[in-house]
Amino acid sequence: APLSIEDRLASAWAFLRGRHDGFHPAPLEPERAAPQAGHHLLLPIGRLDRPDRAAVGLVIDRGEAEAVASAMFALPREALTDEDVADACAEACNVLSGCVVDLLRPASPSEAGGLDLGLPRAVAADAYEAVSLASRLLALYELEGSGAPCCADVRLVVYDPVQGPWGDEATRPTGAPPASNPAGSPSATVPRP
């Protein structure tokens, strides 16, 4: 039997963090998806058969971000640079997004529907909040045992469709040209299985 999303997330987190923690589905409440102190990333997902797009958001507090970077680069926290932490957050967003992308595939194999996965982008808290408030929450997963209910240390959010200041200067990487493909970022096309 295929692994559940929760099992995939737990396995991916063990790989990224070096610790076996689980993720659990959380209620689809906007305040639970809102930004908190730490890092905010969005990974755009275009569809080859629809004009709208989705996104996966990762909200990770500074302590967990440093723990992921420390495990990823085999460095003590005090030796990490801000760039190391940012790179580790982007990789965590990429890996964890792969665990939930099936939520965006059409239910029936007879439907068309390849996905065009973009690259994770770090965004400011206010830009993340604007996207979060304007978009439809499809799924929300929180790291087990972390934070208070509305302040989890790690949250993975699936937005479908995603709306807001997508593609403006707040969400485009520094120096990057305006988006030219449907998902709004460099991407890899993932065909239907």
C-alpha positions as CSV (number, residue, x, y, z in Angstrom):
1,A,0.0,0.0,0.0
2,P,1.3,3.5,-0.7
3,L,2.5,5.6,2.2
4,S,0.1,8.2,3.7
5,I,1.1,11.8,3.4
6,E,1.8,11.9,7.1
7,D,4.2,8.9,6.7
8,R,5.9,10.6,3.7
9,L,6.3,13.8,5.7
10,A,7.7,12.0,8.7
11,S,10.2,10.1,6.6
12,A,11.3,13.3,4.8
13,W,11.6,15.2,8.0
14,A,13.8,12.4,9.5
15,F,16.0,12.7,6.4
16,L,16.2,16.6,6.6
17,R,16.3,17.0,10.4
18,G,18.0,13.8,11.5
19,R,15.1,13.2,14.0
20,H,12.0,11.2,13.8
21,D,9.1,13.6,14.3
22,G,5.7,13.3,12.8
23,F,3.4,15.7,11.1
24,H,-0.3,15.8,11.6
25,P,-3.1,17.4,9.7
26,A,-4.3,20.6,11.3
27,P,-7.7,22.4,11.0
28,L,-8.0,24.6,7.9
29,E,-8.1,27.8,9.8
30,P,-6.5,30.9,8.3
31,E,-4.8,31.9,11.6
32,R,-3.0,28.5,11.7
33,A,-1.5,29.2,8.2
34,A,-0.5,32.8,9.0
35,P,3.2,33.7,9.2
36,Q,5.1,33.7,12.4
37,A,8.7,34.6,13.3
38,G,11.2,32.7,11.2
39,H,11.4,31.7,7.6
40,H,8.5,31.7,5.0
41,L,8.8,30.0,1.7
42,L,6.5,29.4,-1.2
43,L,6.9,26.8,-4.0
44,P,4.6,27.6,-7.0
45,I,2.9,24.7,-8.8
46,G,1.4,25.3,-12.2
47,R,-0.9,23.0,-14.0
48,L,-0.5,22.0,-17.6
49,D,-4.3,21.8,-18.1
50,R,-5.6,24.8,-16.1
51,P,-4.7,28.5,-15.9
52,D,-4.7,28.8,-12.1
53,R,-1.9,27.6,-10.0
54,A,-1.3,26.2,-6.5
55,A,1.5,26.6,-4.1
56,V,3.0,24.9,-1.1
57,G,4.0,27.1,1.8
58,L,6.6,26.3,4.5
59,V,6.7,28.3,7.7
60,I,9.6,27.2,9.9
61,D,10.9,29.0,13.0
62,R,14.5,30.0,13.4
63,G,15.4,27.2,15.8
64,E,14.1,24.4,13.5
65,A,15.6,26.1,10.5
66,E,19.0,26.1,12.2
67,A,18.5,22.4,13.2
68,V,17.8,21.4,9.6
69,A,20.8,23.3,8.3
70,S,23.0,21.8,11.1
71,A,21.9,18.3,10.1
72,M,22.1,19.0,6.4
73,F,25.6,20.5,6.4
74,A,26.9,18.5,9.4
75,L,27.9,21.7,11.1
76,P,27.3,23.0,14.7
77,R,24.7,25.7,14.8
78,E,27.3,28.4,15.8
79,A,29.2,27.7,12.5
80,L,26.2,28.2,10.2
81,T,25.8,31.3,8.1
82,D,22.5,32.9,7.2
83,E,23.0,31.6,3.7
84,D,23.4,28.0,5.0
85,V,20.1,28.4,6.9
86,A,18.3,29.9,3.9
87,D,19.6,27.1,1.6
88,A,18.5,24.4,4.1
89,C,15.0,26.0,4.3
90,A,14.7,26.0,0.5
91,E,15.7,22.4,0.4
92,A,13.3,21.5,3.2
93,C,10.5,23.2,1.3
94,N,11.3,21.4,-1.9
95,V,11.5,17.9,-0.2
96,L,8.4,18.4,1.9
97,S,6.4,19.8,-1.1
98,G,7.1,16.5,-2.9
99,C,5.3,14.7,-0.1
100,V,2.0,16.6,-0.6
101,V,2.0,17.2,-4.4
102,D,-0.4,14.3,-5.0
103,L,-3.1,16.4,-3.3
104,L,-3.0,18.5,-6.4
105,R,-3.3,15.8,-9.0
106,P,-6.7,15.1,-10.7
107,A,-8.7,12.3,-8.9
108,S,-9.3,10.4,-12.1
109,P,-6.5,9.0,-14.3
110,S,-8.6,9.9,-17.3
111,E,-8.2,13.6,-16.5
112,A,-5.3,15.5,-18.0
113,G,-3.1,17.1,-15.5
114,G,0.6,17.3,-15.3
115,L,2.1,19.6,-12.8
116,D,4.8,22.3,-13.3
117,L,6.8,22.6,-10.1
118,G,8.6,25.8,-9.5
119,L,11.5,26.5,-7.1
120,P,11.0,27.4,-3.5
121,R,11.2,31.2,-2.8
122,A,11.9,32.8,0.5
123,V,9.3,35.6,1.0
124,A,8.9,38.3,3.6
125,A,6.3,37.7,6.3
126,D,4.0,40.4,5.0
127,A,4.0,38.9,1.5
128,Y,3.4,35.4,2.9
129,E,0.5,36.7,4.9
130,A,-1.0,38.4,1.9
131,V,-0.8,35.2,-0.1
132,S,-2.2,33.2,2.8
133,L,-5.2,35.4,3.3
134,A,-6.0,35.6,-0.4
135,S,-5.7,31.9,-1.1
136,R,-7.8,28.8,-0.5
137,L,-6.3,26.4,2.1
138,L,-6.4,22.9,0.8
139,A,-4.3,21.2,3.4
140,L,-2.3,22.1,6.5
141,Y,0.2,19.9,8.3
142,E,2.0,20.8,11.6
143,L,5.1,19.2,13.2
144,E,3.9,17.1,16.1
145,G,4.7,18.3,19.5
146,S,5.8,21.8,18.3
147,G,4.6,25.1,19.6
148,A,1.1,26.2,20.6
149,P,-1.8,25.4,18.3
150,C,-1.5,28.6,16.2
151,C,2.3,28.8,16.5
152,A,3.7,25.5,15.4
153,D,7.5,25.5,14.8
154,V,7.0,24.0,11.3
155,R,3.9,24.2,9.2
156,L,3.4,23.0,5.6
157,V,0.4,24.5,3.8
158,V,-1.1,23.6,0.5
159,Y,-2.9,26.5,-1.3
160,D,-5.2,25.8,-4.2
161,P,-5.7,28.1,-5.9
162,V,-3.0,30.5,-4.7
163,Q,-3.6,34.2,-5.0
164,G,-2.0,37.4,-3.8
165,P,1.2,39.3,-4.6
166,W,2.7,36.3,-6.5
167,G,5.4,37.3,-9.0
168,D,5.9,40.8,-7.7
169,E,9.1,42.0,-6.1
170,A,8.1,40.6,-2.8
171,T,8.1,37.0,-4.0
172,R,10.6,37.1,-6.9
173,P,14.2,36.2,-5.9
174,T,16.6,39.2,-5.9
175,G,17.7,40.1,-9.4
176,A,15.4,37.6,-11.1
177,P,13.5,38.6,-14.2
178,P,9.7,38.7,-14.2
179,A,8.1,35.3,-14.4
180,S,7.5,33.9,-17.9
181,N,6.1,30.5,-17.4
182,P,2.7,29.5,-16.0
183,A,3.9,28.7,-12.5
184,G,5.9,32.0,-12.3
185,S,9.4,30.5,-11.7
186,P,12.0,28.2,-13.2
187,S,10.5,24.8,-13.1
188,A,10.5,21.1,-13.9
189,T,7.4,19.5,-15.5
190,V,6.1,16.5,-13.7
191,P,3.9,14.3,-15.8
192,R,1.0,12.4,-14.4
193,P,2.1,8.9,-13.1
